Amino acid sequence: MTMIRVGKGYSWELETATQHLRGFTVDNLDTKKFESATTDFERIFITLREAFKANESRCLDNETDRLAVCQAVAEEIRKNRKTIFKEQTQNKKH
């Protein structure tokens, strides 16, 4: 499946041997708050969105800036890993 983010959602396309399906799913991840996220994917997306926003002056064509953004993103994920990966934690308890 191919997915491309477009503002409040993503367009998707799925091709099988007999069908070609397209659609658009609204998930509001462009503005959704971390506290409202319900899945690991949403929490990761929001964490990345906020880390990139905090580093928006960086140019990703520049190796130094790219590494600095990677560092910032990795630190945010490490700092918030227990709240980001709630699904895995909850599944291990069962």
C-alpha positions in Angstrom: 0.0 0.0 0.0 1.3 3.5 -0.9 0.4 6.3 1.5 1.2 10.0 1.1 0.5 12.6 3.8 -1.6 15.6 2.7 -2.4 17.9 5.6 -5.0 16.5 7.9 -4.7 13.0 6.5 -3.2 10.7 3.9 -4.1 9.5 0.5 -3.6 5.8 0.0 -3.6 3.4 -2.9 -3.7 -0.4 -2.9 -3.3 -2.5 -6.0 -4.1 -6.2 -6.1 -4.3 -8.6 -9.0 -7.9 -7.7 -9.5 -8.5 -4.3 -8.0 -7.0 -0.8 -7.8 -8.3 1.0 -4.8 -7.7 4.6 -3.7 -8.9 6.7 -0.8 -8.2 9.4 1.7 -8.1 8.9 5.5 -8.4 11.9 7.8 -6.4 11.4 11.1 -5.7 15.0 12.0 -2.1 14.2 12.9 -1.1 17.6 11.7 -2.6 19.2 14.8 -3.5 16.3 17.2 -2.1 16.6 20.7 0.1 13.8 22.1 -2.4 13.2 24.9 -5.1 12.5 22.3 -3.0 9.9 20.4 -4.4 6.4 20.7 -1.8 4.2 18.9 2.0 3.9 18.9 2.1 5.2 15.3 0.2 8.4 16.3 2.5 9.0 19.3 5.6 8.4 17.2 4.2 10.8 14.4 3.4 13.5 16.9 6.8 13.1 18.7 8.6 13.4 15.3 6.4 16.4 14.2 7.2 18.3 17.4 11.0 17.4 17.2 11.1 18.6 13.6 9.1 21.8 14.5 11.7 22.5 17.3 14.4 22.2 14.6 12.7 23.9 11.7 15.6 26.3 11.1 17.8 23.3 10.2 18.5 22.5 6.5 18.3 18.8 5.8 20.6 19.2 2.8 23.4 19.9 5.3 25.0 16.8 7.0 25.6 18.6 10.2 22.0 19.8 10.5 20.7 16.5 9.4 22.6 14.7 12.2 21.5 17.4 14.7 17.9 16.7 13.8 18.4 12.9 14.1 20.0 13.5 17.5 17.0 15.7 18.6 14.5 13.1 17.3 16.2 10.2 19.0 16.4 12.1 22.3 12.7 12.9 22.2 11.8 9.3 21.5 14.2 8.0 24.2 12.8 10.6 26.7 9.2 9.7 26.0 9.5 6.0 25.1 7.3 4.8 27.9 4.4 7.0 26.9 5.0 6.6 23.1 5.1 2.8 23.2 2.0 2.2 25.4 0.6 -0.5 23.1 3.7 -2.8 23.6 3.7 -2.2 27.3 0.0 -3.0 27.6 0.3 -6.1 25.4 3.1 -7.5 27.5 0.9 -7.4 30.6 -1.7 -9.7 29.1 
